[in-house]
Amino acid sequence: MIEAELTETLGISQPAVAKALKACESTPDVRELFAAGSAMELCQRYAAGLLSRDETVRQLSEWPFGPYHPANEFGEHEQDQSNVFMQVELAADFGLIDDAMYEEVVQRRMPG
C-alpha cells in the first residue's frame, strides 16, 4: 500500500519506488551524538548547507572510523569500506569539503 501511495504522490513508477525503498534499507542510521549515519553523509549535509563548517569539522574529528582493509589482488574490497577515513578523502575529492577543511580534520585527529 505504501508503494502505491508513493507512486501516486511522487508521480514515479512503482519499480522506481521499490528500488528507492530497497536502497533505503542499506542506508546507515544516524549515529548517536552525530548528525549523520556516515562520514560521507556528514560531508554531504555540510555541502547542502545543513551543517556549519565548525560542526562538520568537529564531528569528522571525533568520528569513530573503522580500520581500512586494502583491496585484494583483483582490486575488490572484501570488507565494507563505508566507515573508513578514506570517505573523508573522497568527500574532498568530490568537492563536498575543501582542502583546508580536510587538513583541519587530519590535524585534529592526529595524536599530539
N, C-alpha and C positions, 0 to 999 in steps of 0.2 A: 504494500500500500504506500509506503514512504516513497519508493522509486517512482510510482505513478504521479504522486503529488509533486515531486521534484521535477519530473519531466514536464509536467504542465506549467509549473511556476517558472522554471528557468527557460523553457522553450527549447530544450535539447532532447536528443533521442534517449530512449530507455537504455540502450547499450552504453551510451556516454555516461549516463548517471551511474550505472552499475560499475563501470570502470573507475569512476571517480570515488565511489564508495569503497571499492576494493583497495584503491591507493591509500585511502584514509586509515585502513587497518594497520598499515606499516608505519604510519606517522607516529613518532615517539610522543608520549605525554609530556606536558610541561613539567620540568623538574622543580622540586621544592626549592625555594629561595632563588629561582631563576625565572626569567621572562620567556623561556622557550624550552623546547624539548631537545634541541641540539645546538651546538656552537654555530653551525651554518645558519640555522633559523634565527639565532640572535643577530647575526650579521645581516640577514635579510630584513629583519624587523628594524634594525638601525637604518638600513638603506631606504626603507619605506617611510622613515620619519617617525616611527613608533617608539623608538628608544633614543635617549640622548647619547652623545659621544661618551661622556664620562661614565654613564651607567653601563654602556656596552663594554667599554674597556674594563671596568670593574668586574663585570660578570665573566668576561672571557679570561681575565686574570685568575679568577677563582674557580673556573670550570673544572670539574673532575674528569679530565681526559683519561682514556684508557691507553694501553700500550699500542704502539704501531706494529703491525705484522707485515713484513715485506712480502711482495708478490712471489709466487712460485716461478719455476722455470718457464712457464707459459705466459707469464705476465698477469696472472689472475690472483686476486686476493681471496684466500680461503676463509679468512675471518672477516667479520663486519668491520668496516673502516669508518662508520658514521660518527664515532666518538673519539677520534684521534685529532691531535693538534693540526694535522695536515688540512683539516677542514677550514681552519682559520687562514692557512696559506692560500687555499683555493678561493676563499672569500675575497682575499686581497687581489688575487689574480683576476677574479671576475669583476672587480671594481666595487664590491659591496662595502669594503672598508679601504681607506687609503694606506699608503706605505707607512706614514708617520704613526697611524693608529696601530698597525701591525707591530711596528717596532716597540711601541709603548707596552703592548701586551707581552711581547717577548721579554722585555726588560723586567716587567713586574713579576713574571713567572720564574725568573732566574733567582736561585737562592743567593743570598748575599747580604 
